[in-house]
Amino acid sequence: MKTFVLSLMAATALAGASIAADAAAQAKAEAKPVPFTPPAADSIPDDEFGKVVRRGEQIFVNTQENARKYVGNSLNCVNCHLDAGRKANASPLWAAYVAYPAYRSKNKHVNTFAERLQGCFKFSMNGKAPAADDEVLVALETYAYWLATGAPVRQAVAGRGYPSVPKPAQAPDYARGQKLYAQHCALCHGANGEGQASGGKTAFPPLWGPKSFNWGAGMHDVKNAAAFIKANMPLGLGGTLSDQEAWDVAMFMDSHERPQDPRFAGSVAETRKKFHDEPTSMYGMTVNGHVLGSK
């Protein structure tokens, strides 16, 4: 009997270990990013729902004309979310839609997708947030929902956001970044980061200065800018810069003045401490004798 009991215990332990191993394997499989392709651009349905999808697409591609009252700079949503929000590894809109609701350390609570879009207007567009039931926000949500047709929920999706770039061997350097910017970026974005317009419309976005994103936007952080640059820049040649080069040019780009963080309450030092206490944020740092964020 004693031998039988011991055998039963051993079998139970083995079964438990097998179940745990299967669960771990399943969790690992679920964590593996799932490939996804959004529906074809010409497959928007020809009905009332499709009209709102198209409206959202128009707002996304030409935000200046279609949501001007909520925009305070010269950017369009598509400037950072390439190919009308479709391009993988360029913070695609379809991946963002299925990622919310989610907790964000930026504002320390669970955000809805609508709130995430409102933040884009407030920070990246240096404007003001549309109300949750505003037709602009509803159209953008509808466009994102349509782009995400068939995308998995609560599972990693390949191409979401920007691929992280490992820390470089050398600390990011302003002077090296300046040379790289002149070589790879200035032709499109201007020698002074002012961008380019064509026919009165932004062709290439300003990267700093009064018409760019403000200090509250995620792209002001060097690590985020490096990730975007590495994956997508120069335009059409993403992946051609080394990790070091991506970090260096991001450091140069983010070491220039831009519109104030709308959360600013009178003190650059306090604003940095409260909202920018990260080693890769240049807000409040002194560059060429100037304290960034103080202008």
N, C-alpha and C positions, 0 to 999 in steps of 0.2 A: 504493500500500500504506500509506504514511504517513497519508494522508487517511482510509483505512478504519479504521486503528488508532485514530486520534483520534476518529472517529465512534463506534466501539465503546466507547471509554472514556467518552465523553459519554453514550451510551445507558445504560451501566452505572451511571454516577453518578446519572442521572435516575431509573433504576429503584430504586436504593438510597434516594434521597430520597423516592420515592413510598412505598416500604415503610415507611420511618421515619415518614412522615406518617400512614400508615394505622395504624401501631402507636400513635402518639401519640393519634390520634382514638379508637382502641379503648380505650386507657387512660383517656382523659377520659370516655368513655361509661360505663366500668366504675366510675369514681369518683363518677359522679352518683348520688345516693341513690335507691334503688329503693323505690317505694311498697309498703306491705304492710298487710294487714288480718288479724288473728288469727282463728281459727275462732270461730264463734258460741258463746256461753257455754252454750247448751243442746245442743251437739253433742258433748259428752264421751261417749265410747263406754260402752255399758252392759256392761262386762266387767271382768275382774280389773285390767287396765291402767287402765281408767276409774276404778276405785275409788281407785287411788293418785293419779290426777290430781285427783279431787275432794278427797282428803285434803290434797294440796298447796294447793289453792285455799282450803280451810278454814283451814289454817295461815297462809296469806298474808293473808287477810282478817281473821282473828281470832287473831293470834299470841299474845295474852295468854292465851287459854283453851287453845290447842292446842299451844303450845310454851313454856309458862310457865317451865320450869326453865332455859331458855336466855336468858331476857329479864330485864334489870335495870332497865327503866324502864316507862312506861305506853304505849309506842307499839306500833302494829301495822305490818306491812310496807306495807299499803295506804295508810298516812298520807302516804308520799312517792311511792309508785308507784300512782297513782290508778286507779280503776275496776278493782280487782282485778288490777292490773299490766297492764292492756290499753291504757291511754290513751297515745297517741303524745305525745311531748314532755314526758312525765312519767316519764322513765326506765322505759319499759315493759319488762316481764320478757321478752317475746319477743325484743326487740332485744338484750338482755343475753346471752341464751342463745347466740345465733349469733356473738357477739363474742369468745367464749373457746374455747380458751386464748389468753391475751394477756399481753404484758409490761406490768407496772404500775410506774410510778416510785415509787408509795407504798411498796412493799416490795422493789423492785428485782429482781424475777425474774418469770418467766412463771407466771401464775396459771391454774389450772383454774377452771371455773365453780363447782365445789364450794368451792374456796378463797375465791372471791369472795363466795359466800353466807356462809361462815364469818366473813368480815370484817364483813359486815353485822350479824351477831349481836354481834360483839365491839365494834363502834364505834357503829353507828346504834341498835342495841337496848341498848347498854351492858350486855351480858350476857356469855355465854361461848359459844364455838363448838361446835356439835355435831360429833361425829366424822363422817368422810366417809361411813361406812356407816350412820349413824344414820337411823332411819326418818323423822325430821323433814326432814333434808337430802335424802334420797332422794325424798321426796314433793314437796318444793319443786322439785327438779331435774326431776322427771317433769311437774309442772304447767308449768314453763317450756318444756320440750321440746314438750309438746302445744300450748302457745300459739304456738310458733314453727313450727308445721306449714306447710311451703311457703316459709319465709323463706330468702333467699339466704345462703350462707356465704361469708366473706371478701369481702364487698362491702358498701358503705355502704347502710344501710337508713334510709329517711326516718322521722323521729320518734324515733330513738334518743336516749337521754339527755335533756338539756335544751338547747334552742337557746341558743348563747352570746349574751350581751348586750354590745354595744360599750361600751367605757369611756365613762363619762359626761363631759359637758363640764366639770362641776365635780366635785371630789373628793367621794366619798360622805360624808354629813354626819349625825352622830348626832341633832342637834336637828331637822333636817328629817325624818329617819326616824321620830323619836318622834311627831311630829305626824301623819305618814302612817299609822303603826301605830294610833294612837288612832282615826283616821278610817276605816280600811279593814280592820283586823285584829283589834282588841281585842274586838269583838262575839263572834267565834268563839273566839279563842285566849286571851281574858282580858286584863285590864289589865296583869297582871304576867307574861304569857306562860305562865300555868299550864295553859292548855287547858281543855276542858270534858268532863265525863263524863255519860253518860245511862244509867240503869239499871245503874250499876256498870261500864259499858264506856266506853272513850275514844271520844268523838264527834269532838272536835277536839283534836289533839295539843298537848302543851306544847312551846313553842319554846325555852325555856331553863329553868334550874332543875334540881333533883335528879331529876326524872322525865322529862327530855328526853334527846336524843342526847348523847354525850360529845364531848370535844375532839378525838377521833380521827376522828369522822365527817366525811364529805365536805361535809355541809351546814354545818359550822362555818366554812367558807371563804366569804367574802363574795361572790366571783364565782360560786360554785356556787349559793348561796342566791338571788342576784339572778336567775340564769337560771331557777331553778324558779319564783320569784315572778312574774317577767315572763310566763312561759308559762301559769301555772296559777292565780294568785291575783289578787284575791279568788276564792274557790271558785266556779267557774261563770262567772267574768268574766275569765279569762286574757287577756292582751294589752291590757287597758284602762289599765294603769299605763304611764307613759313609762319609757324606759331609766333616766333619772335617778332617778325615783321608786323603781324596782325596786332600784337600787343603794343608795339612801338607807335604805329600810326594811330591806334586808338588813344594812346596816351597824349599824342599831339593834338588830336581832334578835341578831346575832352579837357584840354588845358587852356581853353579859351572861354571868354565870357559869353553868357547867354541869358535869356530872360530869367528873372528871379523865381525861385521855388514859391508857389502860391501859399505854402504853409509857413513861409517866413513871418516871424513876429517881431522883427526889429533888431535881431542880433544874429550875425553870420555864425559866430561860435556856438550859440545855443541851437541854432537850426541844424548845424552839422552834428552836434552831439545828439540831438533828438531824432534826426531823420537820415543822416549821412555818415554814421559812425562805422564806416567800412574802409579798409585800406585801399580799395580800388576806386573810391569816390574822390574826385578832385575838388568837390565843393568845400570852400573854406581854406583850401591850401594856397600857399603863396607860389606863384609862377612868374618869373621875370619881374619880381618886385610888386606884383599885384595879387591881392587876396581875392580869389575867385568867389563870386557871389556877392561881392561888396558893391558892384556897380549898379 
